[in-house]
Structures are given as C-alpha cells and as structure tokens.
Amino acid sequence: MSDRFDGITAIVTGAGSGIGRAVAERLAAEGAAVVTVTRGEGAEEVASELGAAGASTQAIPADVSDEAAVEALYREFDGGLGPELGVLVNAAGIGAFTPVHETPTEVWDDVFAVNARGVFLMSKGALPRLTRPGGSIVNVSSVAAQIGIASRAAYCASKGAVTALTRAMAIDYVEDGIRVNAVSPGTTDTPWIERVIRDRGESRADLEARQPMGRLGTAEEVADAVLHLASPQAGFTTGADLIVDGGQTAR
C-alpha cells in the first residue's frame, strides 16, 4: 500500500460495515488517522481492529441525522484526533423497499434524514475544520440517482439529493481549495444485499445475472474509487460523480 494519506485525519461515517468499513480500512492502510462513525457500536469495533493493526483511530458513535449528535461528534473530534481534518467520507445510508404509494411518510423522512440530511450536517461541521487548501469531501451516492429502480422510491430520491448537493458544494467551496465529489456504486456485495435477498426474496444469482459483468461489485472496489477522489491524485477533480457499477448504467 502507498502512504498517500500519511499525516491526514479522515472521518468516515457508516464505518461499521460494508462500503464505509472498507473505506476506513483502506484509509488506515494508507497512513490516515481515521475517525469511525456509526449509529451503533460498530464504530468501536472497527476502530479497535484498525488500532490493533497500528493505525491511529478514534471511534465516535453518532446518529448523523441528529444535529445535536453531530455537533457533539465534532466537539469530541476536536478533543481527540482533531481539530485539523483532511478528508470526510459520507458513507452512512439506509434504504426502503417500497414504491411511493406504499411508503409511510415516516419511512420517507427517515431515509432522507440519514442519506441526505446526514451528508448536509456532517459536511456543515467538517467544512470549518478541513485543512485548506487540499481538503476533500467524498459522498457515497448510488446509481439509484441515475436510473429508476423498482420499489426504491425514497432511496432513489434521497441519493439524487446527495448527487445534487455534491455538485452545489463543489462550486461553493472551490475557491477555498476544498474538493467535493461523489461515488455512485451499483449493486455491491454488502450486508445491504443480504437484506435484499432475505426480505425481498431475490436470489444472489439473479442479482449477479442483471450485471453486465456478471457479478456484484465489492466494497473494496468502491473504497478504491473513494480513496482516489479523496487523494491528491484527483487534485483537478471536483463536482464529479464517479460511477462504479460494472456497466449497470451503460445499458
């Protein structure tokens, strides 16, 4: 592994599993001090594992949709690995499996609260702390922002908001030397897929067959894309949405 993030502090939300966890592991392996954030106890577990591997870590359990919790998170960050911040990765996200007419309002609100409001709140707190110039925010959006997916109304809409917010922030903070980009994964082999298989009755074979490459993506492949956008190697890239979907949106 390279040391392209050596000396950089990064905050990763949704770090308890899936893409967020893979991002945290990759950042730590490449020299970053990593703050892991989840709604539950997963942050502690991941931080402990990264620390055992020699990384500098801090675990902060927090609900990214709760403004008071996010403010408390940044106060704790300032007293720990902070106050200088180089990278924020907004990977926390939830979904729902219903079309509009079957979606309860509280489910719609909860999906937007985590997926869109969470990105807004975490970014709002990060921006005054990002090392300037060279600070970077990477938001994990989805191909669901680009294409219609059956029975995913709230999820598709919330990820569309994430992609639009990414572009708006990119323009607002470009003169401050802060880059803001998004990665849009396609169907990726994470605990989310296990839920699809269990709750929706879809088979892994069917999910794989729908992909032009004939397989699901991996969390590590998405993490590689996130790290590229966060790194100095993407220094002329801002406002981009890097699609990592094995050709799913190319059809």
N, C-alpha and C positions, 0 to 999 in steps of 0.2 A: 504494500500500500504506500501511497505518497504521503507527504506531510503538508499538503496544500492548505490545511486548516489549522496548522500549528499556531498556537497563541491566540486562536479565535474562540470566543464563547458563543455557543448556539443554544437556542431554546427550541425544543421540539414538542408540539402538542400531539395528543393521540399516540404517545410513545409506548403505551402498554402492549400493543400488539400490531400485527400487520405492517402496513407501509410506514407508520410512524416509528415503530420499533426498529425496522430495518434502517431507516434514515438515521436514528440515534446511534445505532451500532456502526454505521458507515462513517459518520462524522467523528465518533470517538476513535475509530481505527485510523483516521487520517489526521489525528492530532488535536481535534477540537475539545474544549471543555464543554460538557453537554448538560443542559438542564432538561430533565424529563418531566413532562406534564401530562397527567391523566385525571379523569373524574374519580377514579378509584385508587386502589393500592398498587396498581401496575407500575406506576412511576418509581416507587421504591424498589421493586424487584429488578426493573431494567437498570436503574442507576447502580444498584448493588452489583449486578453482573458486569457492568461496564467498569465499575471501580475495581473489581477483582481482576480485571484484565489490564489494569494500570491507568485507566482514564480518570480525569478529574471530572466529578459529577456532582449534581445536586438534584434531588427529587422534590417536586412541589405538586402535591395533589391539588387539583382545582377544576372547577366547572367553568370552561371558557365562555359559556353563555351568560354567566353571572358577573355583572360589572364589579360588584364589591369583591368577589372572589378573585377576579383578575387584578384589581388594584392591590389586593393583599399579596397576590403572587409576585408582582413586581417589587413590592416593598421587601418581601423575603429574598427575592433575587438580588436586590441592592445590598442586602446584608450578607450575601453568600458569595457567589461567583461574580456578581456584578461589580460596579454599575455599567461597565463597558460591554456592549453587545455587538457581535458581528453579524449573526445570522438568526433569523426567525423562520421556522418552518411550521406552517399551519396545516397539520395533517389530521386533526381531530374531525370526525364526521360520523353521522348516523344516517339511516335511511328508513324508508317505509315502503310497503308493498301494496299500494292501492292507487286506483285512478281517482280523479278529483271527486266524483260523486260518492265515493266510499271512504274518503279521507276525513276523519274527525278534525275539527278545527284545532284542537289541542295537539294532535299529531303534526299537522302542518306547522304550527307555531314552534313545536319542539325541534323539528328538523331544521327550520330556518334559524332557530336560536343557536344551535350548535354549529351548523355548517356555514352560515353567513354572518350572524351576529358575533359568533366566536372569532372569526377571522378579523372582523372590524375591531372588536375590543382588544384582542391580542396585538394587532398591528398598532392601534392607537397608543397602547402602553409601550410598545417597543420603539416607536419612531424617535422619541426624545433620547433614547439610550443607544441607538445604533451608532457604531463607530463611523465617523464621517471623515473623508469620503470612503466608500467601499462597502458600506452596509448593504445587506441583502435580505429581502423577504421572499420566500417561496411558498405559494399557496397550493395545496393539493386540491385541484378541481376534479373533473371527470369528463369522459366522453359523453356523459349524460347531459352536459351543457351544449353539446354539438348535435346530438341526434335524439329523436324520441325513443323512449324505452317503455314498453307496456307496463302499466301498474307501478310506475315510479314517479308520479306527478310531483310530489313535494321534493323528492330528491333531485329530479331534473331541474326544477325551478331554482332550488337553492344553489346548485352548482353553477347554473347560469349566472346567478348573482355573484358568486365567487369570481368567475372569469371576468365579468364586467368590472367588479371592484378592483381586481388586479390591474386592469388597464388604467383605471382612473388614478389609482395610487402611483402607478409608474410615471404618469405625467406630472402629478402634483409634487413628487419628490425627486425628480430627475436632477434638478439644479442643486439639490443638497448632496448629490453623489450617492443616493440610495437607489438601488435597483429592486424592482418588484416584478416577479414573474410567476407563472403558474405551470404546473404539470398536470396533464389530464390523462389518468390511467384508463385503460379499457378493463376488461374482465380480468381481475388479478386474483391469484390464489392466496386468499387471506381468510381469517375467521368469518368475514362477511360472506364469502362464498359458501362456507359450511352452513351458515344460516339460510341462505337461498336454497341449498339442497334440502335442508331439514324442513324448513317452513313452507317452501313453495313446491316441494315435490319435484324439483328439476334435478336431472342427473348430471354428474360431472362430465360424462361422455357427451351429452347434448350440449353443454356449455362449451366444451372444447371444440365440438364439430362446427359451432357457429363462428369460430375464429378463423380468419383466413390462414393463419399459421398453424392451425390445428391443435393449439394448446393454449392454456391460460398463461398470462404473464406472471412474473414472480415479484414479490415485494422488493427484492434486492434489485431487480431491473428498474423499477420505478425509483428506488432510492438513488441509483446511479444517475438518473436524469435530474433528480432534485439537487444532488451534490454538484453536478455540472453547472446548473443555473446559479447556485449559491456561490460558486468558486470564482476566483479572478479570471479563469479561462473564459468565462461568459461576461467579461467586463463591458462589452458593447451591446449586451442584450438586456432590454428592459421592456415590460409590457407584453412579453411573449407568452404563448400558451403552448408548451411542448407536449404533443400528443404521443403517448406511449401505449399503443393499443394493438400491436400485431396486425395492423391493417383493417381494424374493425370499422373505422370511419372512411376508409378509402373506397368502399363498395358503392 
